[in-house]
Amino acid sequence: MTVARPDGRRGRRGGHLGGPRLTAEFGLSPDDAALARDRVFGGLVRVGTRIPENAPSPAKDPVAWESYQRGTRDLALVTRIYPQMFPNG
C-alpha cells in the first residue's frame, strides 16, 4: 500500500503515531490506521529479536520493513517501546 500525504509533503515530522493522526493526516480509515500501527510495531519487535532472518520483506510488508530499518538505526527505540521484552536495547 502506498500512502500519499494529502498536502504532498514528504519526510518525517515529530509526534505520536496514533490512530487519529493517521486518519486525519493520511486519510486512512480507523481499521487501516490500526493495521499500519500494528505493522510498525511488528517491524520493531523483529528488530528486537536481533535475528536478521526476521527482517520483513520490503515488497510484502513495506510498513514493517520501514520501521525495521528505523529500529536497526536506533536499537534504543525498541527498548523505549518494549522495555519488558527488550531491556538491553
C-alpha positions in Angstrom: 0.0 0.0 0.0 1.3 3.4 -0.9 0.0 6.4 1.1 0.5 9.9 -0.1 0.1 12.7 2.3 -2.8 14.9 1.4 -0.7 18.1 1.2 2.0 16.5 -0.9 4.7 16.9 1.8 7.4 14.3 2.3 9.7 13.5 5.2 9.2 12.8 8.9 7.6 15.0 11.5 7.7 14.5 15.2 4.7 13.3 17.0 2.9 10.3 18.3 1.9 7.6 15.9 -1.7 7.3 16.8 -4.9 6.4 15.1 -6.5 9.9 14.9 -3.3 11.4 13.4 -3.1 8.6 10.8 -6.8 9.0 9.9 -6.6 12.8 9.7 -3.2 13.3 8.1 -3.1 10.3 5.7 -6.8 9.8 5.2 -6.7 6.2 6.5 -9.8 4.6 7.8 -9.6 3.7 11.5 -9.1 0.0 10.6 -6.3 0.8 8.2 -4.7 3.1 10.7 -4.8 0.3 13.3 -3.2 -2.1 10.8 -0.4 0.4 9.9 0.3 0.9 13.6 0.4 -2.8 14.2 2.8 -3.3 11.2 5.1 -0.6 12.6 5.3 -2.3 16.0 5.7 -5.6 14.3 8.8 -4.3 12.5 10.3 -3.1 15.8 9.6 -6.4 17.5 11.5 -8.1 14.7 14.5 -5.8 15.3 14.4 -6.7 19.0 14.9 -10.4 18.2 18.3 -9.5 16.7 17.9 -12.3 14.1 18.5 -10.9 10.6 16.3 -13.6 9.0 13.3 -12.0 10.8 13.6 -8.9 8.7 10.3 -8.2 6.9 10.1 -8.2 3.1 10.0 -4.6 1.7 7.7 -5.9 -1.1 5.3 -7.9 1.1 5.3 -5.7 4.2 6.7 -2.2 3.4 5.4 -0.6 6.6 7.1 -3.2 8.9 10.2 -3.0 6.7 10.5 0.7 7.1 10.1 0.5 10.9 12.6 -2.4 10.9 15.1 -0.1 9.1 14.4 2.7 11.6 14.9 0.3 14.5 18.2 -1.0 13.3 19.5 2.5 13.1 18.4 3.2 16.7 18.2 0.0 18.8 17.3 2.0 21.9 14.0 2.8 20.2 12.9 -0.8 20.6 13.8 -0.7 24.3 11.9 2.5 24.8 8.7 1.0 23.3 9.1 -2.5 24.6 11.2 -2.3 27.8 9.9 -5.6 29.2 10.7 -7.6 26.1 14.0 -6.0 25.1 15.6 -4.3 28.1 19.1 -4.1 26.7 18.4 -2.2 23.5 
